[in-house]
Every structure is written in structure tokens, then in C-alpha cells.
């Protein structure tokens, strides 16, 4: 295989009822991941992933451990089938916790409890300060940042660029009125589409600030280790420092900081990554990577079929 290999892990929005069921049925190693999650969380997460209800699966308190579990199950199945290890790992928002597990910086049980607490605190912060998010397509980041400043000044509410997913696909987050106004301004200045997201929280914005200190407490109580492979930071779009205190600081800051996904992928490509494998539900990140780095090869692992396809291609 030419070039370096990176594993990437999705965040919220990739979930669907039925995710992970094929892995659970085909691989004892994946089944053990689901069984551990059920035991650790004290409810049937596996049943929620496989059977729903969808409304509960879409509740961030449940979504976050569910996506983490499916992604780890996919990675364990890959390991069991002799798939090659990565040179680098990265995760989109929530997916950064999966990346830290794969890099050996965080145990899977500890990651489960952290992401469930993260979901609880994000939901709580959203109840304190309700917000909104919207995808904005076909406009440059610098132009959208200016629009956010303008909308904030007009409405007296905060709105920021929360996710730089790929060229032409950005997400804004903040107060409901400010997000709506920024969307209007963006449309008036050439954005192709503005798509409101079905969320009630303003993730990766200052409205998540109430969650930061309580989450720091949870992070401080959790053992972290030095990662065995580089983990690319959402906040810095560079490899994280390996000091456990730096890892904790990153995960707390991530709640209010934008996800710099475009820059993260660009950094990896500039440092020799030619192949990306996405582990977890759907192929959202693979699609973004193809937009950021069309020359890169992308594969996904979310069921036995995609696992075999990726293994054969990289064999």
C-alpha cells in the first residue's frame, strides 16, 4: 500500500436504526463490544441501535454512546480479520473519542461514560440556552464568518461557524434568531442552500459554555494515557500533544470550538496520508474527504460487506 493510512470516525448525524447489526451477527469481537456497552451503561444499547425507536436513538444522550459503540465494533472486526493498523487517526466531533480509544489513550468503558455525560451536558446546556444549527452550502468560510458577525450584531445573539466540513459545506450554530438571520444573509450573498438541522442545541458554539466546567470534572476523573499513534485534533487541526492533561483540555475546549475538519484532512494529506478508512455508521466522512482531497482513496467499514471490500482493496 502506497502512502500512509488514516482511520476516521464519524460524529452525530450518522446514526440510523439497524446500525451495527450485521457486525454483531458476523463477528464475535464486535458482539463483545455491544455486550460490554450494554453492561457498562446498564441498558440495552445494542437493541436501541438495531431496533430503535428512532426518536430515542436521535436523543444526544443515547446517540453519542451508540455511534461510539458501532465504530469501535467495526474497528474490532477489522482487527479480527487482520486489517492493517493506521498511521494516524481522527474523529469528527464525537468521533474524536473513538479515535482516542483506537490510539490507546482512553479505554472503551471510560469513553462510553464520557460521551454519555457529554451528551447529557450538551442537552442540559441546550435547555439553558436553546439554539439552532444550519448547514450552509456553496459559500466561502471567510464570507460566512463575516455574515455571522453581522447577524450577531443585528440580533444581539451569538452565531458562529461551527463546522468546516469540506469546501462548500459549512455549519453555523448559535441563537435561533441569529442563525435564521445569518442564513438569510448567506442566501442573499450567493450561498446555494441553507438547510436547518433538526437539533435543539447549538453545538460547537459559545452557547455550550455551561457544559464545559462540569465536563472538565468528568474528564479529570477519567484516566488518560499517551496515545500510541498521532490523533489529529478537531480544535487545532494538528496532532494532539500526548500529555494526558492536553488531551483533557482539548476535549473540554471542543464543546465550544469549531470542528476544523477540512484543515485536519489537508494536514494529513500533506503529511503523506493517501488512504482513509471510515469506521462506523454511514459514509459521511468519506464523502467529505473526497471533496477535500479528490486524489485520496476512501473506504468504509460499517458491515461485513464493506469490511471485506476494504480488506480486499488494501490487502
C-alpha positions as CSV (number, residue, x, y, z in Angstrom):
1,X,0.0,0.0,0.0
2,X,1.5,3.3,-1.0
3,X,1.4,6.3,1.4
4,X,0.2,6.4,4.9
5,X,-3.1,5.1,6.2
6,X,-5.5,7.0,8.4
7,X,-8.6,5.8,10.2
8,X,-11.5,8.3,10.7
9,X,-14.6,8.1,12.9
10,X,-18.0,9.8,12.5
11,X,-19.9,12.0,14.9
12,X,-23.6,12.8,15.5
13,X,-25.9,12.7,12.5
14,X,-24.6,9.4,11.1
15,X,-26.9,7.2,13.3
16,X,-29.7,5.1,11.9
17,X,-31.8,2.2,13.2
18,X,-30.2,-1.1,12.3
19,X,-26.6,0.2,12.5
20,X,-24.0,-2.3,13.6
21,X,-26.4,-5.3,13.5
22,X,-24.5,-7.0,10.6
23,X,-21.2,-6.7,12.5
24,X,-22.9,-8.0,15.7
25,X,-24.1,-11.1,13.9
26,X,-20.9,-11.9,11.9
27,X,-18.1,-11.2,14.4
28,X,-17.7,-12.3,18.0
29,X,-15.3,-9.5,18.6
30,X,-18.0,-6.9,17.5
31,X,-20.6,-8.7,19.6
32,X,-18.4,-8.4,22.6
33,X,-18.2,-4.6,22.2
34,X,-22.0,-4.4,22.2
35,X,-22.3,-6.7,25.2
36,X,-19.8,-4.6,27.1
37,X,-21.7,-1.4,26.2
38,X,-25.0,-2.9,27.4
39,X,-23.3,-3.9,30.7
40,X,-21.5,-0.7,31.3
41,X,-24.4,1.6,30.5
42,X,-27.0,-0.6,32.3
43,X,-29.5,-0.5,29.4
44,X,-29.8,-2.4,26.1
45,X,-27.8,0.0,23.8
46,X,-27.5,-2.9,21.3
47,X,-31.3,-3.2,21.0
48,X,-31.6,0.6,20.6
49,X,-29.0,0.5,17.7
50,X,-30.7,-2.4,16.0
51,X,-34.4,-1.8,16.6
52,X,-34.8,1.8,17.7
53,X,-37.1,3.6,18.4
54,X,-35.5,6.3,16.1
55,X,-36.7,9.1,18.4
56,X,-34.7,7.7,21.3
57,X,-31.6,6.9,19.1
58,X,-31.6,10.6,17.9
59,X,-31.6,11.9,21.5
60,X,-27.9,13.0,22.0
61,X,-27.7,11.3,25.4
62,X,-28.1,7.9,23.6
63,X,-26.7,8.9,20.1
64,X,-23.2,9.5,21.4
65,X,-22.5,6.2,23.1
66,X,-24.4,4.4,20.2
67,X,-22.1,5.8,17.5
68,X,-19.0,5.2,19.6
69,X,-20.0,1.6,20.1
70,X,-20.8,0.9,16.5
71,X,-17.5,2.5,15.4
72,X,-15.4,0.5,17.9
73,X,-17.3,-2.7,16.9
74,X,-16.3,-2.1,13.3
75,X,-12.7,-1.4,14.2
76,X,-12.5,-4.6,16.4
77,X,-13.9,-6.6,13.5
78,X,-11.2,-5.1,11.2
79,X,-8.6,-6.1,13.7
80,X,-10.0,-9.7,13.9
81,X,-9.8,-10.0,10.2
82,X,-6.2,-8.9,10.1
83,X,-6.7,-5.4,8.8
84,X,-3.6,-3.2,8.8
85,X,-3.2,-0.7,11.7
86,X,-3.4,3.1,11.0
87,X,-0.5,5.6,10.9
88,X,-2.9,8.4,12.1
89,X,-6.4,8.7,13.5
90,X,-9.0,11.4,13.6
91,X,-12.7,11.8,14.5
92,X,-15.3,14.3,13.7
93,X,-16.5,15.9,17.0
94,X,-17.8,13.0,19.0
95,X,-15.7,10.7,16.7
96,X,-12.5,12.2,18.4
97,X,-13.4,10.0,21.5
98,X,-13.4,6.9,19.2
99,X,-10.0,8.0,17.8
100,X,-8.6,8.2,21.3
101,X,-9.8,4.7,22.1
102,X,-8.2,3.3,18.9
103,X,-4.9,5.2,19.8
104,X,-4.9,3.6,23.3
105,X,-5.3,7.0,25.1
106,X,-8.7,6.1,26.5
107,X,-10.4,2.8,27.4
108,X,-13.7,1.9,25.7
109,X,-15.6,1.8,29.0
110,X,-14.3,5.2,30.1
111,X,-15.1,6.6,26.6
112,X,-18.6,5.3,26.9
113,X,-19.2,7.1,30.2
114,X,-17.6,10.3,29.0
115,X,-19.6,10.5,25.8
116,X,-22.8,9.7,27.7
117,X,-22.0,12.5,30.1
118,X,-21.1,14.8,27.2
119,X,-24.5,14.1,25.7
120,X,-26.3,14.8,28.9
121,X,-24.4,18.0,29.5
122,X,-24.9,19.2,25.9
123,X,-28.6,18.5,26.2
124,X,-28.7,20.4,29.6
125,X,-26.8,23.4,28.1
126,X,-29.3,23.4,25.2
127,X,-32.1,23.6,27.7
128,X,-30.4,26.5,29.5
129,X,-29.7,28.4,26.2
130,X,-31.8,26.9,23.3
131,X,-30.1,27.3,20.0
132,X,-30.1,26.1,16.4
133,X,-27.8,24.9,13.7
134,X,-27.9,25.1,9.9
135,X,-25.7,23.8,7.0
136,X,-24.7,26.5,4.6
137,X,-23.7,25.2,1.1
138,X,-21.7,27.0,-1.6
139,X,-20.1,29.9,0.2
140,X,-16.5,30.5,1.4
141,X,-15.7,30.3,5.1
142,X,-14.3,33.8,5.3
143,X,-17.5,35.3,3.8
144,X,-19.7,33.2,6.2
145,X,-17.7,34.3,9.2
146,X,-18.3,37.9,8.2
147,X,-22.0,37.2,7.9
148,X,-22.1,35.6,11.4
149,X,-20.6,38.8,12.9
150,X,-23.2,40.9,11.1
151,X,-26.1,38.6,12.1
152,X,-24.8,38.6,15.8
153,X,-24.7,42.5,15.8
154,X,-28.2,42.8,14.2
155,X,-29.9,40.3,16.5
156,X,-27.9,40.5,19.8
157,X,-27.4,36.7,19.7
158,X,-24.3,34.7,19.1
159,X,-23.9,32.8,15.8
160,X,-20.6,31.2,14.6
161,X,-19.2,28.9,12.0
162,X,-19.3,25.6,14.0
163,X,-18.1,23.0,11.4
164,X,-15.8,23.4,8.4
165,X,-16.7,20.1,6.9
166,X,-15.3,20.5,3.4
167,X,-15.1,23.2,0.8
168,X,-18.6,24.5,0.2
169,X,-20.1,22.8,3.2
170,X,-20.1,24.7,6.4
171,X,-22.4,24.6,9.5
172,X,-23.4,27.6,11.6
173,X,-24.5,27.4,15.2
174,X,-26.0,29.8,17.8
175,X,-29.1,31.5,18.9
176,X,-32.2,30.7,16.8
177,X,-32.8,34.3,15.6
178,X,-29.2,34.8,14.8
179,X,-28.9,31.5,12.9
180,X,-32.0,32.3,10.8
181,X,-30.7,35.8,10.1
182,X,-27.3,34.5,9.1
183,X,-29.0,32.1,6.7
184,X,-30.9,34.9,5.1
185,X,-27.8,36.9,4.6
186,X,-25.9,33.9,3.2
187,X,-28.6,33.2,0.7
188,X,-28.5,36.9,-0.4
189,X,-24.8,36.7,-0.9
190,X,-24.7,33.6,-3.1
191,X,-25.0,30.6,-0.8
192,X,-26.6,27.7,-2.9
193,X,-28.6,26.4,0.0
194,X,-29.2,26.9,3.7
195,X,-30.5,23.7,5.4
196,X,-31.7,24.0,9.1
197,X,-30.6,20.9,11.1
198,X,-33.1,19.0,13.3
199,X,-31.3,19.9,16.6
200,X,-32.3,21.9,19.6
201,X,-28.7,22.6,20.7
202,X,-26.1,25.0,19.3
203,X,-23.1,22.5,19.3
204,X,-19.6,23.9,18.9
205,X,-20.7,27.4,19.8
206,X,-20.4,29.7,22.9
207,X,-23.9,28.5,23.9
208,X,-22.4,25.2,25.0
209,X,-20.3,27.1,27.6
210,X,-22.4,25.9,30.6
211,X,-21.4,22.3,29.8
212,X,-17.6,23.0,29.8
213,X,-16.8,23.1,33.6
214,X,-18.9,20.1,34.6
215,X,-17.4,18.2,31.7
216,X,-13.9,19.1,32.9
217,X,-14.8,17.5,36.2
218,X,-15.7,14.3,34.4
219,X,-12.6,14.4,32.3
220,X,-10.4,14.9,35.3
221,X,-11.9,11.8,37.0
222,X,-11.1,9.7,33.9
223,X,-7.7,8.0,33.3
224,X,-6.0,9.1,30.1
225,X,-2.8,7.6,28.6
226,X,-0.3,8.8,26.0
227,X,-1.7,7.8,22.5
228,X,0.3,5.2,20.7
229,X,-0.3,6.9,17.3
230,X,-1.0,10.5,16.5
231,X,-4.5,11.8,17.0
232,X,-5.5,14.8,14.8
233,X,-7.2,17.5,16.9
234,X,-10.6,19.0,15.8
235,X,-9.7,22.2,17.6
236,X,-6.1,22.6,16.3
237,X,-6.2,20.6,13.0
238,X,-2.8,19.2,14.1
239,X,-1.7,16.2,16.1
240,X,-2.7,16.4,19.7
241,X,0.0,16.6,22.4
242,X,0.4,13.3,24.0
243,X,0.3,14.6,27.6
244,X,-3.0,13.4,29.3
245,X,-3.7,17.0,30.6
246,X,-3.5,18.3,27.0
247,X,-6.0,15.6,25.9
248,X,-8.4,16.6,28.6
249,X,-8.1,20.3,27.7
250,X,-8.8,19.5,24.1
251,X,-12.0,17.5,24.8
252,X,-13.3,20.3,27.1
253,X,-12.5,23.0,24.6
254,X,-14.0,21.0,21.7
255,X,-17.6,21.7,23.2
256,X,-17.4,25.4,22.2
257,X,-14.8,25.4,19.5
258,X,-15.4,24.8,15.8
259,X,-14.6,21.5,14.1
260,X,-11.8,22.1,11.6
261,X,-12.4,19.0,9.5
262,X,-11.2,20.4,6.2
263,X,-7.9,21.6,7.7
264,X,-7.5,18.3,9.6
265,X,-7.8,16.2,6.4
266,X,-5.5,18.7,4.5
267,X,-2.9,18.3,7.2
268,X,-3.0,14.5,7.0
269,X,-2.7,14.5,3.2
270,X,0.2,17.0,3.3
271,X,1.9,14.6,5.7
272,X,1.7,11.6,3.4
273,X,-1.8,10.1,4.0
274,X,-3.2,8.7,0.8
275,X,-5.8,6.2,2.1
276,X,-8.6,6.8,4.6
277,X,-10.8,4.1,6.2
278,X,-14.0,5.3,7.9
279,X,-15.3,3.1,10.7
280,X,-18.9,3.4,11.9
281,X,-22.4,4.1,10.5
282,X,-22.8,5.6,7.0
283,X,-20.1,7.2,4.9
284,X,-20.5,10.9,5.7
285,X,-16.8,11.4,6.3
286,X,-15.7,9.5,3.2
287,X,-17.9,11.9,1.1
288,X,-16.3,15.0,2.8
289,X,-12.8,13.6,2.3
290,X,-13.5,13.1,-1.5
291,X,-14.4,16.8,-1.6
292,X,-11.3,17.9,0.3
293,X,-8.7,15.6,-1.3
294,X,-10.1,14.0,-4.5
295,X,-6.8,12.2,-5.0
296,X,-7.1,10.2,-1.7
297,X,-8.6,6.7,-1.6
298,X,-11.5,6.2,0.8
299,X,-13.1,3.1,2.2
300,X,-15.7,2.5,4.9
301,X,-16.4,-0.3,7.4
302,X,-19.9,-0.5,8.8
303,X,-21.0,-4.1,8.0
304,X,-19.4,-7.4,6.8
305,X,-19.7,-6.4,3.1
306,X,-17.9,-3.1,3.4
307,X,-15.3,-4.7,5.7
308,X,-14.4,-7.3,3.1
309,X,-14.3,-4.7,0.3
310,X,-11.9,-2.6,2.2
311,X,-9.7,-5.5,3.2
312,X,-9.5,-6.8,-0.4
313,X,-8.6,-3.3,-1.7
314,X,-5.9,-2.8,0.9
315,X,-4.8,-6.4,1.1
